[in-house]
Amino acid sequence: MNRLFFLFAVLLSSTITMAQGGLTYQQPPAEIKDLVDAPLAPTVLIDSEGEDVILLYRDAYKSIAELSETEMRLGGLRINPVTNIGSRTTYYNNVKLKKAFSDDLREVEGLPDNPRLSNFAVSPDESMVALTNTTATGVEAWILDVEKAEVKRVTEDNLNANVGSPIEWLNNESLLVKVLPEDRKPLIDTDSAVPTGPTVSVSSGEKAQNRTYQDLLKNPVDEANFATLA
C-alpha cells in the first residue's frame, strides 16, 4: 500500500506543473512513464478447432480526452450521446492473428487511424469477425477476414450501440446492424429545459427495500431522452 501511495504521489507531482495562466499536463520521468505504459497481455479469441487465434490489444488506461467525453446516466446506463455507445466501453487499438502452434504474428491490414474497436462478433463458420470502430462522431461496423488478415468498413458511423451490441450475424453472409433512425428527435437539454409540470412521487406508506438500481428515470425529460437514445 505504501509503495502504491508513493507511486501515485510521484505521478501526481510529475504530471502537473504550474505554468503561466494555470496548470498544464506534463510528461513524467521516463522510469515512471515506462511503468505506467507497460503493455497489457492481449485478449485472446480462439476458434472452435483450436487453430486460429485472434489477439486484441488495448491500453491500460484511458486518455484524458476519453475521460473528458460527455456521459449521460439514464436507467442504469452510461451513454456517450455524441457517439451513441456506452461511455464505459473497453476499446482495443490493435488486432493481430496467429496460428495456435506458431510464433508468427500476422498484422491486420486496413485498420482505421486511431482505432477504438469493440463489439467483436464471430460469424457462424468462424471465417469472419464483425466489430465496431468508434469515431469522434459515431460508431461504424467493420468486417475482419481471418484468412486474409484484412478489415474493411461496411457502414457509416451511424450505428446505435447505446443498448446491447449493434451487430449480429444472421448467417455467414448476412449481418444485422442497428442504425440510428433518420428522424430521431434531438435530445432535451436537461439544464435549460423548462418543466411542463411537477415531478410527482408516490409512496404507499409501506416499508420497501432500498433501491439498488442507479440513475432511475426521474421525470418525463429523462423518459424522453432514454427513449431517444435507446
HULINHU-V167994 format. One record per residue. RES is the residue in one letter. PHI is phi in radians with two decimals (* if undefined). PSI is psi as a letter, one per 40 degrees, with the letter a starting at -180 (none if undefined). BURIAL is + if it has 24 or more other ideal C-beta (glycine too) atoms within 12 Angstrom, else -. Layout:
((RES & PHI & PSI & BURIAL) (RES & PHI & PSI & BURIAL))
This chain:
((M & * & d & -) (N & -1.12 & d & -) (R & -1.14 & d & -) (L & -1.12 & d & -) (F & -1.12 & d & -) (F & -1.10 & d & -) (L & -1.08 & d & -) (F & -1.09 & d & -) (A & -1.12 & d & -) (V & -1.15 & d & -) (L & -1.07 & d & +) (L & -1.12 & d & -) (S & -1.28 & d & -) (S & -1.54 & d & -) (T & -1.70 & e & -) (I & -2.12 & h & -) (T & -2.40 & i & -) (M & -1.40 & h & -) (A & -2.27 & i & -) (Q & -1.07 & h & -) (G & 1.55 & e & -) (G & 2.61 & a & -) (L & -1.70 & i & -) (T & -2.27 & i & -) (Y & -1.42 & h & -) (Q & -2.19 & i & -) (Q & -1.38 & h & -) (P & -1.31 & i & -) (P & -0.99 & i & -) (A & -1.01 & d & -) (E & -1.10 & d & -) (I & -1.26 & d & -) (K & -1.09 & d & -) (D & -1.11 & d & -) (L & -1.18 & d & -) (V & -1.22 & d & -) (D & -1.57 & e & -) (A & -1.00 & h & -) (P & -1.12 & i & -) (L & -1.47 & i & -) (A & -1.14 & h & -) (P & -1.24 & i & -) (T & -1.34 & h & -) (V & -2.01 & h & -) (L & -2.02 & h & +) (I & -2.18 & h & -) (D & -1.24 & i & +) (S & -1.15 & d & -) (E & -1.51 & e & -) (G & 1.24 & f & -) (E & -1.93 & d & -) (D & -1.58 & h & +) (V & -2.11 & h & +) (I & -1.95 & h & +) (L & -1.91 & h & +) (L & -1.94 & h & +) (Y & -1.95 & i & +) (R & -2.59 & i & +) (D & -1.40 & i & -) (A & -1.24 & d & -) (Y & -2.28 & i & -) (K & -1.33 & i & -) (S & -1.36 & i & -) (I & -1.08 & d & -) (A & -1.07 & d & -) (E & -1.17 & d & +) (L & -1.19 & d & -) (S & -1.59 & e & -) (E & -1.17 & i & +) (T & -1.12 & i & -) (E & -2.34 & h & -) (M & -1.94 & h & +) (R & -2.04 & h & +) (L & -2.44 & h & +) (G & 0.99 & f & -) (G & 1.44 & e & -) (L & -1.65 & i & +) (R & -2.06 & h & -) (I & -2.17 & h & +) (N & -1.60 & h & +) (P & -1.26 & e & +) (V & -1.43 & d & -) (T & -1.69 & e & +) (N & 1.04 & f & +) (I & -2.63 & i & +) (G & -0.97 & h & +) (S & -1.28 & e & +) (R & -1.82 & e & -) (T & -1.10 & h & +) (T & -1.51 & h & +) (Y & -1.85 & i & +) (Y & -1.90 & i & +) (N & -2.03 & e & +) (N & -2.82 & i & +) (V & -2.35 & h & +) (K & -2.32 & i & +) (L & -2.15 & i & +) (K & -2.77 & i & +) (K & -1.49 & i & -) (A & -1.00 & d & -) (F & -1.89 & f & -) (S & -2.18 & i & -) (D & -1.59 & e & -) (D & -1.38 & h & -) (L & -1.70 & h & -) (R & -1.85 & h & -) (E & -1.31 & i & -) (V & -1.54 & h & +) (E & -1.57 & i & -) (G & 1.62 & e & -) (L & -1.10 & i & +) (P & -1.22 & i & +) (D & -1.18 & h & -) (N & 0.84 & f & -) (P & -1.15 & i & +) (R & -2.28 & g & +) (L & -1.73 & i & +) (S & -2.84 & a & +) (N & 0.96 & f & +) (F & -1.29 & h & +) (A & -2.41 & h & +) (V & -1.52 & h & +) (S & -1.20 & i & +) (P & -0.96 & d & -) (D & -1.56 & e & -) (E & 1.12 & e & +) (S & -1.57 & e & -) (M & -2.26 & i & +) (V & -2.30 & h & +) (A & -1.51 & i & +) (L & -2.71 & i & +) (T & -2.04 & i & +) (N & -2.18 & h & +) (T & -1.68 & h & +) (T & -1.64 & a & +) (A & -1.25 & e & -) (T & -2.15 & e & -) (G & 3.09 & a & +) (V & -2.12 & h & +) (E & -1.89 & i & +) (A & -1.75 & h & +) (W & -2.24 & i & +) (I & -2.19 & h & +) (L & -1.80 & h & +) (D & -1.57 & h & +) (V & -1.14 & d & +) (E & -1.15 & d & -) (K & -1.49 & e & -) (A & 1.01 & f & +) (E & -2.28 & i & -) (V & -2.13 & i & +) (K & -2.51 & i & -) (R & -1.44 & h & +) (V & -2.11 & e & +) (T & -2.47 & i & +) (E & -1.32 & a & -) (D & -1.54 & f & +) (N & -2.16 & f & +) (L & -1.42 & i & +) (N & -1.85 & h & +) (A & -1.93 & f & +) (N & -1.24 & d & +) (V & -2.28 & h & -) (G & 1.27 & a & -) (S & -1.31 & h & +) (P & -1.51 & e & +) (I & -2.33 & i & +) (E & -2.71 & h & -) (W & -1.32 & h & +) (L & -1.58 & d & -) (N & -2.75 & a & -) (N & -1.25 & e & -) (E & -1.99 & e & -) (S & -2.16 & h & -) (L & -2.19 & h & +) (L & -1.60 & h & -) (V & -2.19 & h & +) (K & -1.59 & h & +) (V & -2.03 & i & +) (L & -1.27 & h & +) (P & -1.16 & i & -) (E & -1.16 & d & -) (D & -1.76 & f & -) (R & -1.14 & h & -) (K & -1.26 & i & -) (P & -1.22 & i & -) (L & -1.23 & i & +) (I & -1.51 & h & +) (D & -1.33 & h & -) (T & -1.17 & d & -) (D & -1.35 & d & -) (S & -2.00 & e & -) (A & -1.18 & h & -) (V & -1.62 & h & -) (P & -1.14 & i & -) (T & -1.63 & e & -) (G & -2.98 & i & -) (P & -1.33 & i & -) (T & -1.50 & h & -) (V & -1.99 & h & -) (S & -2.12 & i & -) (V & -2.12 & h & -) (S & -2.14 & h & -) (S & -1.42 & e & -) (G & 1.47 & e & -) (E & -1.76 & i & -) (K & -1.22 & i & -) (A & -2.52 & i & -) (Q & -1.20 & i & -) (N & -1.15 & h & -) (R & -1.22 & h & -) (T & -1.96 & e & -) (Y & -1.46 & h & -) (Q & -1.51 & i & -) (D & 0.97 & f & -) (L & -1.15 & i & -) (L & -1.25 & h & +) (K & -1.81 & e & -) (N & -2.77 & i & -) (P & -1.05 & d & -) (V & -1.16 & d & +) (D & -1.06 & d & +) (E & -1.07 & d & -) (A & -1.14 & d & -) (N & -1.17 & d & +) (F & -1.13 & d & +) (A & -1.09 & d & -) (T & -1.14 & d & +) (L & -1.28 & d & +) (A & -1.52 & none & +))
